[in-house]
Every structure is written in C-alpha cells, then in structure tokens.
Amino acid sequence: MPVSMKKKWVIAPPIPEQVIQELRDYPPLLRQLLYNRGITDAASARDFMDAAPSRYDPFLLCDMEVAVERLLQAVDRQEKIAVYGDYDVDGVTSTVLLVQVLRRLGANVREYIPNRFDEGYGLNREAISHLAEMGVRLVVTVDCGIRSPEEVEHAHSLGVDVIISDHHHPQETLPAALAVVCHRRPDNTYPDTNLAGVGLAYKIAQALLSRRPVPGVEAEDWLDLVALGTVADLVPLTGENRKLVRAGLNRMRLGYRQGLVSLAQAAGVSLPRVTANEIAYYLGPRLNAAGRLESALAAFELLNSDDVFQTGMLAQRLDDQNRERQKLTLQTQVQAEALARETGLENILFAVHPDFNSGIVGLAASKLVETHYRPAVVGQMGEEFTRASCRSIPEFHITEALDACRDLLVRHGGHAMAAGFTVRNENLPELIRCLREITNQALGERDLCPTIRADAELRLSEPMASLMPMLDLLQPFGQGNPEPQFISRDLRIIRAKPVGSEGQHLRLTVADKHVFFDAIAFRQGEWASRLPERVDLVYQFERNVWNGRETLQLNVKDIKPAGEPD
C-alpha cells in the first residue's frame, strides 16, 4: 500500500486581545474557532451563530425585474416554458424548485435536463430546436447558460426568449439573453456572490411569489432543495449560503419531501438528524450517480414525486447506480494514475482515454489531485471531441487557465478549483501544451505540498463534556466553514489495526495520560506496520453511537511521529 503524501501542518494564530474582548461572552475555545472563521466582533458572532434566514431583496440581482415580468407574462398567456437545468445535484434541485414554483403559479412548464453523454454540459442547439418544435417560447436556464452566447442567439432565431440563471463565472461579454441573473456579473449589486445555482433559483422563486402571492405557498417550502444543491455543489457555506443551508436542513429533517425520505432510507441516513456532511457523502453522490451513468431525469423524478412507491423504486435505483459508480470510479482512477505517470508527473497532470466514462472523469481527476497535489485533467476521447473535467489546488485557478486557451475549446466553464471543457481531438495536443505552459509559469519550481490547517491544540486529557454542543453551534460545516480540526501531541498508541477489505483504513486507540479515545484514520492503513509508540494527530471529533450509547471518537486526518516538525 502506497504511503500517502506528507502534509504540512499549520495551526491558526492565537486570537488578539482586542478580539478576545469583543467575543468575551463566548468560551475561550469557541472564541478561537469564531476568530479562525473571520469573525472578529460581537455583532458578526451573533449573526453567525443565529444564522437566521437571509432577507436580501432578490430584486437586487441584475435583471431580476425583467426575468420576473417575462415569466409572469408567460404564465398569464399560458405560453410553454422550459426550465433547462444541469445534470448534477445543483442543476437537478434548481430545476425541481423552479418547475414546482411555476406550476403553483399556474404556468405551462416542463423540465429539460440534457444527457451528459449525448449532449454534454449546458445549452445546446439541438435541444433548443427540439423545445422550439414543441412550442416552447421561453427557456429559463438554471445552473448553466452563462457561457452560451451562440446557443442564445440560436434560440432568438427560433422565436424563443431566454432567461439565464447561472452562478458560474461569466465571460467578458454576456450572452444576449432577455435577462441574465448572475451574481458574478461585473455590474452586480447583490450583497452575496457565492450562491449556488439552486440559491439563484430560490431567489427567483422569492421574487415571483412576492409579486404574485399564492395562498399557502412560501418560497421557504423549497429550502430543503436549496440545502441539498448548495452542499452538493461545494460552494462556500458562509454568508447567505450558511443561512439557507441551516434553514434547509431544519426543513429537510421534518420529512416533507417524500423523495428525500426514500433517498435517506436507501442511503442509511437518519433524516431527522441529517447533517451537511451526510448530504455531501451519502445523499449527494446517489443523486449525482444518475447523471454520471445514465440520465439525471431519475434524480429529478425522485425529488419531484410525492408517490411513496415511485420514490422508493427510484431511490433504490439510484443506490444501485451509486454502487456501480463506485466500482467504475475505482477502475478509472487506477487507469488515470497510470496514464498520468506515462505522460509525466509535471505541474499539471493529464489522463485521456476513449474507454473512460465521461460521468466519472471528474472523480478520477479529484483522486489525482489528492495523490499528487497538482492540477489534473481527466477526459474521455470520443470520435471527434474530448470531454474532460479539471480539478485544481488553491494555488492555481483552473477556469482562468482555460479562459487563456479558449480559442482551442468548443466550450468550457467552472470555478477556481473545478471546471470542464470540450475540445476537438485535433486541438487536444495544443491544449495540453498551452495548459502546461500556463501551469509552469504559475507554479514554477514551487515545492507544492498539501496543507492541513488546525484550529487549535488540545490536550485530550482535559474535560470534553461541553465540546460537542459547542461545535454544533458552528454547523453546518462545508466549504468556507470547515469542520473544526485539532492537534493533540505525544499520544500513546494503545492498539492499532488495519481495517477495510484491503486494510486501507486504520483503527486506533490512543491515550493522553489516563484518558483513552478510539479513533479511525481513513485511507491511512499504511501506518499499521510502522506506527511509533507515540504520535501527534490532526483530527476532528465525531459522535459514535453504539447500542444507544454515545461516545466521542477521533476522525484522524493525519499522523506523524511525536515531536516531528510540523
């Protein structure tokens, strides 16, 4: 079993005296945790801890007024509307949300989610032509469209109006759509720029229902979908996102949406206690499996249905697909690793093969980044085009790199750390050369090393009774609001054994003085044969419930011999 890459440990700086005074109403550790998350005054702390639903006016978003006016006009005229989404969880939840809200308003509306394998990401001309032939006169995109100017022009030529709702980074020139609702526009005035696609769909729903109220219907009825899509899309759980997700989790726990009830049962998740972590690791992957292997319509139907039998069947289908996805992912990761080594482990890694499943390549790219701490591109080469996913590291903005190579690409888009593109096969070698040149310039000869950031050092021998309730106040955890991590030093190893089908994980019992803690270290089974008697650990606390008894255990993120430099 290969030894994992050595990581650099960084401990957050101690809280300044001025901030201590500002946050004096909170226990010392909680003060430090708040400070580590950029909270330095009492008002910000109260807002963060309370996380009450945001009241930002949706009409602060550019073009929202135009979008709402046109949508309500289409409702009144009974024009056919299509909500055009993406095939990932963010896109699917956005589509369900807006379709359901428009139907409550009396709209003649249908969903459209492109097939990853036949159509690729985003708007495409064939789909628009098909919708126009069906009589659709208004297309509303969710989670896509911001980089589709030619497709928007094609829609106009067919007499179809387009409203774009997208949270991705726009190009220098916006598509000539009737309205472009995007908080990343250069002329944006909206207070928060980190909403997911489903967050923008929710703001449209808020705007529609404020102009045309429906008795017994509130935009908040769809906050469970907002939480699901926001967490799954890995946008920062700060600002408005944090507020929306916390409120959405509360609604999700009430079990109003039968599709989520069935999905949680299939995933072995207790819905009344569901957390953001469980969305990220259990619910989200199952919904994504539909779009990765076949069609995302199964995920749409699951979340859109109230029928117990139908949702049960769909949830089981998604669970089966997720198992198949896991097997396929592992195979692809092994092959991608071999190809990356063949082409050279440089500042950016490439693995392209005709046999790759285009729905899996992003997961394989993430694994390459995890293993080598380099940006990675993994793609499926078809007869004419290669479709690829990119994953990156904090030191390198992958979408900006693709922007610099846009003349070679058919389409592309994404975020700083994740992106995708389509390229003609004849342009692939030049694209690889271009991206290598850009990464070499940006990263040079830097000794790139993953960094593990810890919030504080703790002695495990200290009393822990109040710790978990304190940490719960910081939930939900995710991008931008990471789960607190701690360092404890000079711990004695009581027992250790590899676990898992191939011994890839490590189960431990450690001691600090006379206090013992059980621990699990995922994907660190290689330590089993070489553990010293004493170690330093970076870890997170987690609850372990067994036979109705709850104990604290450590989820170990990294291990090193006691006393070894950080």
C-alpha positions in Angstrom: 0.0 0.0 0.0 1.5 3.4 -1.0 2.4 5.9 1.6 0.3 9.0 1.5 1.9 12.3 0.7 3.5 14.2 3.6 1.4 17.2 4.6 2.3 20.5 6.2 0.6 21.3 9.5 -0.5 24.9 10.2 -2.1 26.0 13.4 -4.3 29.1 13.4 -2.7 32.1 15.1 -3.9 33.0 18.6 -6.8 35.3 19.0 -5.7 39.0 19.5 -6.6 40.7 22.8 -9.0 43.1 21.1 -11.0 40.3 19.6 -11.0 38.5 22.9 -12.8 41.5 24.4 -15.2 41.6 21.6 -16.1 37.9 21.9 -15.8 37.8 25.7 -19.3 36.3 26.1 -18.1 33.0 24.5 -15.9 30.3 26.0 -12.2 30.6 25.0 -12.2 27.7 22.5 -15.3 29.0 20.8 -13.8 32.4 20.6 -10.8 31.0 18.8 -13.0 29.0 16.4 -15.0 32.1 15.5 -11.8 34.1 15.0 -10.4 31.4 12.7 -13.5 31.9 10.6 -13.0 35.6 10.2 -15.4 36.7 12.9 -13.9 39.5 15.0 -16.8 41.4 16.6 -19.8 40.6 18.7 -22.4 41.6 16.1 -20.8 39.3 13.4 -20.6 36.5 16.0 -24.3 36.8 16.9 -25.2 36.8 13.2 -23.1 33.7 12.5 -24.4 31.8 15.5 -28.0 32.7 14.9 -27.8 32.1 11.1 -31.4 33.4 10.6 -32.8 33.1 7.1 -31.5 35.9 4.8 -33.7 38.8 3.9 -31.7 40.1 1.0 -34.1 41.5 -1.6 -34.0 39.2 -4.7 -34.6 42.3 -6.9 -31.0 43.4 -6.1 -29.9 40.8 -8.6 -29.3 42.3 -12.0 -32.2 41.7 -14.5 -34.4 40.1 -11.9 -37.2 42.6 -12.6 -37.1 41.7 -16.3 -37.0 38.0 -15.6 -40.0 38.1 -13.3 -42.0 40.3 -15.6 -41.4 37.9 -18.5 -42.1 34.8 -16.5 -45.4 36.2 -15.2 -46.4 37.3 -18.7 -45.8 33.7 -19.9 -47.9 32.4 -17.0 -50.8 34.7 -17.9 -50.6 33.9 -21.7 -50.1 30.1 -21.0 -47.0 30.1 -23.1 -45.0 26.9 -22.9 -42.0 27.4 -20.6 -39.0 25.1 -20.3 -36.7 25.1 -17.2 -33.3 24.0 -18.6 -31.0 22.6 -15.9 -27.7 20.8 -15.4 -27.3 17.1 -14.7 -25.6 17.5 -11.3 -27.3 17.8 -7.9 -27.2 21.6 -8.1 -28.8 21.6 -11.5 -31.4 19.0 -10.7 -32.6 20.7 -7.4 -32.7 24.0 -9.2 -34.9 22.5 -11.9 -37.3 20.8 -9.5 -37.6 24.0 -7.5 -38.4 26.4 -10.3 -40.7 23.9 -12.1 -42.7 23.3 -9.0 -42.9 27.0 -8.1 -44.0 27.9 -11.7 -46.7 25.2 -11.6 -48.0 26.6 -8.3 -48.4 29.9 -10.2 -50.4 28.1 -12.9 -47.6 28.0 -15.6 -47.5 25.6 -18.5 -44.0 24.4 -17.7 -41.8 21.4 -18.3 -38.3 20.4 -17.3 -35.3 19.8 -19.6 -32.1 18.3 -18.4 -29.5 17.4 -21.1 -28.0 14.0 -21.3 -24.3 14.1 -20.3 -23.2 11.6 -22.9 -25.3 12.7 -25.9 -25.5 16.4 -25.3 -22.8 17.4 -22.9 -22.9 20.3 -20.4 -25.1 23.4 -20.8 -27.3 24.7 -23.5 -27.1 23.1 -26.9 -28.6 24.0 -30.3 -30.3 20.6 -30.8 -32.1 20.8 -27.5 -33.3 24.4 -28.2 -34.5 23.4 -31.6 -36.4 20.4 -30.1 -38.0 22.6 -27.5 -39.0 25.2 -30.1 -40.6 22.5 -32.2 -42.6 21.5 -29.1 -44.0 25.0 -28.9 -41.8 26.3 -26.1 -41.5 30.1 -26.2 -39.5 30.8 -23.1 -36.4 28.9 -21.8 -35.2 29.6 -18.3 -31.8 28.1 -17.5 -30.7 27.1 -14.0 -27.1 26.4 -13.2 -26.0 26.8 -16.8 -26.1 29.2 -19.8 -23.7 32.0 -18.8 -21.2 30.9 -21.4 -23.6 30.0 -24.2 -23.9 33.1 -26.4 -24.2 31.2 -29.7 -27.0 29.0 -28.3 -28.9 32.0 -27.0 -28.7 33.6 -30.5 -30.0 30.4 -32.0 -32.9 30.5 -29.6 -33.7 34.0 -30.7 -33.6 33.0 -34.3 -36.4 30.5 -33.5 -38.5 33.0 -31.6 -37.6 31.6 -28.2 -36.8 34.0 -25.4 -34.1 33.0 -22.9 -33.7 33.9 -19.3 -30.3 32.8 -17.9 -29.9 31.9 -14.2 -26.3 30.8 -13.5 -23.8 31.1 -10.7 -20.7 30.3 -12.8 -18.1 32.9 -13.9 -19.2 34.8 -17.0 -17.0 35.6 -19.9 -16.2 39.2 -20.7 -19.3 39.5 -22.8 -22.6 38.3 -21.5 -25.0 36.3 -23.7 -27.7 38.5 -25.4 -30.4 36.9 -23.3 -33.6 38.7 -22.3 -32.3 38.6 -18.7 -29.1 37.3 -17.2 -29.5 36.6 -13.4 -26.0 36.1 -12.2 -24.4 37.5 -9.0 -20.9 37.2 -10.6 -21.7 39.8 -13.3 -19.3 42.8 -13.2 -22.2 45.1 -12.6 -23.6 43.0 -9.8 -25.1 44.8 -6.8 -26.3 41.8 -4.8 -24.6 41.5 -1.4 -23.6 37.9 -1.7 -21.6 36.4 -4.6 -21.4 32.8 -3.5 -24.9 31.4 -4.1 -25.2 28.1 -5.8 -27.4 27.6 -8.9 -30.2 26.4 -6.6 -29.7 29.6 -4.5 -30.3 31.7 -7.5 -33.4 29.6 -8.4 -34.6 30.2 -4.9 -34.2 34.0 -5.3 -36.2 33.8 -8.5 -38.9 31.9 -6.6 -38.9 34.6 -3.9 -39.2 37.3 -6.4 -42.1 35.6 -8.3 -44.1 34.9 -5.1 -43.5 38.4 -3.8 -45.1 39.8 -7.0 -47.8 37.1 -7.2 -48.5 35.5 -3.8 -50.2 32.1 -3.8 -52.2 31.3 -0.6 -50.5 28.7 1.5 -47.3 28.8 -0.6 -44.0 30.3 0.5 -40.6 30.2 -1.1 -39.3 28.7 2.1 -41.2 25.5 1.2 -38.3 24.6 -1.1 -35.4 25.3 1.3 -34.7 21.6 1.6 -33.8 21.5 -2.1 -31.6 24.6 -1.6 -29.7 22.9 1.2 -29.3 19.8 -0.9 -28.0 21.5 -4.0 -25.8 24.1 -2.2 -23.9 21.5 -0.1 -23.5 19.1 -3.0 -22.1 21.8 -5.2 -19.3 22.7 -2.7 -19.9 26.4 -2.7 -18.8 28.3 0.4 -21.1 27.7 3.4 -20.7 31.3 4.5 -22.9 34.3 4.4 -26.3 33.7 2.8 -25.4 30.1 1.9 -24.9 29.2 5.5 -28.2 30.7 6.5 -30.1 29.0 3.6 -28.5 25.6 4.3 -29.1 25.7 8.1 -32.8 26.6 7.4 -33.0 24.0 4.7 -31.6 21.2 6.9 -34.2 22.0 9.5 -36.9 21.7 6.9 -35.3 18.5 5.5 -35.4 16.9 8.9 -39.2 17.3 9.0 -39.6 14.9 6.1 -42.0 16.9 4.0 -40.4 15.7 0.7 -41.1 12.1 0.0 -38.2 11.7 -2.4 -35.8 12.7 0.3 -37.4 10.4 2.8 -36.9 7.5 0.4 -33.4 8.5 -0.6 -32.3 8.8 3.1 -33.8 5.3 3.7 -31.8 3.8 0.8 -28.6 5.5 1.9 -29.0 4.5 5.6 -29.2 8.1 6.7 -31.4 9.2 9.6 -33.3 12.1 8.0 -34.4 13.7 11.4 -30.7 14.1 12.2 -29.3 14.7 8.8 -26.2 17.0 8.5 -24.4 18.8 5.7 -21.7 16.1 5.9 -24.3 13.4 5.2 -25.6 15.3 2.2 -22.0 15.6 0.9 -21.1 12.0 1.4 -24.3 10.0 1.1 -27.3 11.8 -0.4 -25.5 14.0 -3.0 -23.4 11.1 -4.6 -26.5 9.0 -5.1 -28.3 11.8 -6.8 -25.3 12.5 -8.9 -24.9 8.8 -9.9 -28.0 9.1 -12.2 -26.4 11.8 -14.3 -23.0 10.2 -14.2 -24.1 6.8 -15.6 -27.4 7.3 -17.4 -29.7 10.3 -17.2 -30.3 12.8 -14.4 -34.0 12.6 -15.0 -34.3 9.8 -12.5 -32.9 12.2 -9.8 -35.4 14.8 -11.0 -38.3 12.4 -10.8 -37.3 11.3 -7.3 -37.3 14.8 -5.9 -40.4 15.9 -7.8 -42.6 13.0 -6.8 -44.8 12.5 -3.8 -45.6 8.9 -4.5 -44.2 6.5 -1.9 -43.9 3.6 -4.3 -42.3 5.5 -7.1 -39.8 7.3 -4.9 -38.9 4.0 -3.2 -38.2 2.4 -6.5 -36.2 5.4 -7.8 -34.2 5.7 -4.6 -33.2 2.0 -4.8 -32.3 2.5 -8.5 -30.0 5.5 -7.5 -28.5 3.5 -4.7 -27.7 0.6 -7.2 -26.3 3.1 -9.7 -24.1 4.6 -7.0 -22.6 1.2 -6.2 -21.9 0.8 -9.9 -20.4 4.3 -10.0 -18.1 3.4 -7.1 -16.7 0.4 -8.9 -16.3 2.3 -12.2 -14.6 5.2 -10.4 -12.0 2.9 -8.8 -11.2 1.3 -12.2 -10.9 4.7 -13.8 -8.7 6.1 -11.0 -6.2 3.3 -11.4 -6.1 3.7 -15.2 -5.9 7.5 -14.9 -3.0 7.2 -12.5 -1.1 5.0 -14.9 -1.7 7.4 -17.8 -0.7 10.4 -15.8 2.6 8.7 -15.0 3.2 7.9 -18.6 2.7 11.5 -19.8 4.8 12.8 -16.9 4.0 14.0 -13.4 4.6 17.7 -14.1 2.9 20.8 -12.7 -0.4 19.7 -14.3 -1.5 16.0 -14.9 -3.3 14.6 -17.9 -5.1 11.3 -18.4 -7.3 11.0 -21.5 -8.7 7.7 -22.9 -11.5 6.5 -25.2 -12.7 4.0 -22.6 -13.3 6.5 -19.8 -16.8 7.2 -18.8 -17.3 11.0 -19.1 -19.5 10.9 -16.0 -16.7 9.6 -13.9 -13.7 11.7 -15.1 -14.2 14.4 -12.5 -13.9 11.9 -9.7 -10.7 10.5 -11.2 -9.3 14.0 -11.6 -10.0 14.7 -7.9 -8.1 11.5 -6.9 -5.1 12.6 -9.0 -5.1 15.9 -7.2 -5.4 14.2 -3.8 -2.5 11.8 -4.6 -0.1 14.3 -6.2 -1.2 17.7 -5.2 -1.2 19.0 -8.7 -4.0 20.3 -11.0 -5.3 17.4 -13.0 -7.3 16.9 -16.2 -9.1 13.6 -17.0 -11.1 13.2 -20.2 -13.0 10.8 -22.4 -11.9 10.9 -26.0 -14.7 10.4 -28.5 -14.6 10.1 -32.3 -14.4 13.9 -32.8 -14.4 15.5 -29.3 -12.8 15.0 -25.9 -14.9 15.9 -22.9 -12.8 16.5 -19.8 -13.1 17.5 -16.2 -10.4 19.5 -14.3 -9.7 19.7 -10.6 -7.2 22.0 -9.1 -5.4 23.2 -5.9 -5.8 26.6 -4.1 -2.6 27.8 -5.7 -4.0 27.6 -9.3 -7.2 29.0 -10.8 -8.1 26.3 -13.4 -11.0 28.2 -15.1 -8.8 31.3 -15.7 -6.3 28.9 -17.3 -9.0 27.5 -19.6 -10.0 31.1 -20.5 -6.5 31.7 -21.7 -6.9 28.7 -24.1 -10.4 29.5 -25.1 -9.6 29.6 -28.9 -8.8 25.9 -28.8 -12.0 24.9 -27.0 -15.6 24.2 -28.1 -16.9 25.2 -24.7 -15.7 25.4 -21.1 -16.6 26.8 -17.7 -16.4 26.3 -14.0 -14.9 27.6 -10.8 -11.4 28.2 -9.4 -11.0 24.6 -8.3 -13.2 22.7 -10.7 -14.0 23.1 -14.4 -14.9 21.2 -17.5 -14.4 21.6 -21.2 -15.0 20.1 -24.7 -12.2 20.2 -27.3 -11.9 18.9 -30.8 -9.5 15.9 -30.8 -7.2 17.6 -33.3 -6.7 20.5 -30.9 -6.1 18.4 -27.8 -2.2 18.2 -28.1 -2.0 22.0 -28.4 -4.4 22.5 -25.5 -2.2 20.2 -23.3 0.9 22.2 -24.4 -0.9 25.5 -23.6 -2.1 24.4 -20.2 1.4 23.0 -19.3 2.9 26.3 -20.2 0.4 28.3 -18.1 0.8 26.0 -15.0 4.6 26.1 -15.3 4.5 29.9 -15.3 2.1 30.0 -12.4 3.6 27.2 -10.2 7.2 27.2 -11.5 9.6 25.2 -9.3 7.5 25.5 -6.2 7.6 22.7 -3.7 3.9 22.1 -3.7 2.7 20.4 -0.6 -0.9 20.0 0.8 -1.6 21.9 3.9 -3.7 20.8 6.9 -5.0 23.6 8.9 -5.8 23.1 12.6 -7.9 25.4 14.7 -6.1 24.8 18.0 -4.0 22.4 20.0 -5.9 20.4 22.6 -5.0 18.0 25.4 -7.3 15.0 25.2 -6.9 14.6 29.0 -8.9 17.8 29.5 -12.7 17.6 30.2 -14.7 17.2 26.9 -18.3 17.2 28.1 -19.2 20.6 26.7 -17.2 20.2 23.5 -19.7 18.7 21.0 -22.6 21.1 21.9 -20.1 23.9 21.4 -19.1 22.6 18.0 -22.7 22.1 17.0 -23.2 25.8 17.2 -20.9 26.2 14.2 -22.8 23.9 11.9 -23.4 23.4 9.1 -19.9 22.6 8.0 -18.6 22.7 4.5 -16.5 24.8 2.1 -15.6 28.1 3.7 -16.8 26.9 7.1 -14.8 23.7 7.6 -15.4 21.3 10.4 -13.0 22.3 13.3 -9.7 20.4 13.3 -7.4 20.0 16.3 -3.9 18.8 17.0 -3.0 16.7 20.0 0.6 15.7 20.7 2.6 12.9 22.3 -0.3 10.5 22.4 0.4 6.9 23.4 -0.7 4.2 21.0 -2.7 1.6 22.9 -3.7 -0.5 19.9 -3.8 -0.2 16.2 -5.1 -2.4 13.4 -5.8 -2.1 9.7 -9.5 -2.4 8.7 -11.4 -2.4 5.5 -11.5 -5.0 2.7 -7.9 -4.3 1.8 -6.6 -2.9 5.1 -6.8 0.6 3.7 -8.0 2.2 6.9 -6.6 2.3 10.4 -8.5 1.8 13.7 -6.7 3.1 16.8 -7.0 3.6 20.5 -4.8 6.4 21.8 -4.2 7.7 25.3 -3.3 11.1 26.8 -2.3 10.4 30.4 -5.1 8.2 31.7 -7.8 9.3 29.2 -8.4 7.0 26.2 -10.0 7.7 22.8 -10.9 5.5 20.0 -10.0 6.8 16.5 -10.5 6.0 12.9 -8.0 7.1 10.2 -9.5 6.6 6.7 -7.1 5.7 3.8 -4.2 5.6 6.2 -3.8 1.9 6.7 -0.2 2.0 5.5 0.7 3.2 9.1 -0.3 -0.1 10.6 3.1 -1.7 10.3 5.2 1.3 11.2 3.5 3.2 13.9 5.8 4.5 16.7 4.9 4.3 20.3 3.9 7.9 20.5 2.3 10.1 17.8 0.9 13.6 17.0 -2.5 13.7 15.4 -4.6 16.1 13.4 -8.3 15.1 13.8 -11.9 16.0 14.1 -14.3 15.0 16.8 -17.3 12.9 15.9 -20.1 11.1 17.7 -20.1 7.4 17.8 -23.4 5.8 18.7 -23.5 2.1 19.5 -26.3 0.3 21.3 -27.9 3.6 22.2 -24.7 4.9 23.9 -23.0 7.9 22.5 -19.2 8.4 22.8 -16.6 10.8 21.3 -14.1 9.4 18.8 -11.4 11.0 16.7 -11.6 11.1 12.9 -7.9 11.3 12.2 -6.8 13.4 9.2 -3.0 13.0 9.5 -0.4 11.2 11.7 3.2 11.8 12.4 5.7 10.5 15.0 5.6 12.6 18.1 8.0 15.5 18.0 8.5 15.5 14.3 8.4 19.1 12.9 5.1 20.3 11.5 
